[in-house]
Amino acid sequence: MKDRPLDRLIKIEEVMAQVGMGKTKIYDLIQLEDFPIPIKLGRYSRWSQIEIQNWIEQQKQKRAA
């Protein structure tokens, strides 16, 4: 496990800041299965920092293609 980077669970506000989209657009993309789904912790939703960064990298690769 030492080789794996440390992951964090982040709130929707941080996700929005990182991807530059609003909450509605993010949830629309989740419904379309084009965005990482949140992890439910009771009534709270959190996203994997690594999954969000991977999604951003995928979008950059699509742009280059």
N, C-alpha and C positions, 0 to 999 in steps of 0.2 A: 504493500500500500504506500510505501514511501515514494514510488515513482509517479503516483497519481497526484495531480495538483489539488490543492485544497479548494473545496466547493463551498459556496455560501448560498443561503436561501434569502432572496431579496423580495422586497415589497413591490407592488404594482407601480408606485411612484418612481422607484429606481429603474424599473423596466422601461417605463415611458421615457425617462430621461435618456437612457442608453440608446433606445431605438428611434427616438424622435417621433413617436406616435402617441395618440391619445388612447385612453382606456377602451373606448368603443371600438376603435379600429383593431386594437390588439385582440379583443374578444371576438370580433368578426373573423379575424385570421385563425383563431383557435377553432372556431366552428367549421372553417374551411380546411382544417387540419394542416395549416401552413404556418403554424407558430407553436412553440413549446407549450404544453399544457401545464397549468400550475399544480403544485403539490398542496393538497389540502391538509391543514393542521387545525382540526376542529372547525371553527367557522372562518378561519383565515386562509388565504391563498398566498403562496410564496412560489417563486420561480428559482430554478437552479441558475446560478450565475454562469456556470460553464455552458449550459444549454443555450442561454441567451447569447453568449459570445460566439458559440458555434453557429447559431442562426444568423448572426450578423456576418460572420465569415462566409456563409453560404450565399447570402445576398450579394456580397462583394464579388464572389466567383461568378454568379449569374450575370452580373454587370460586365465582367471581363469576357464572357463567352460570346 
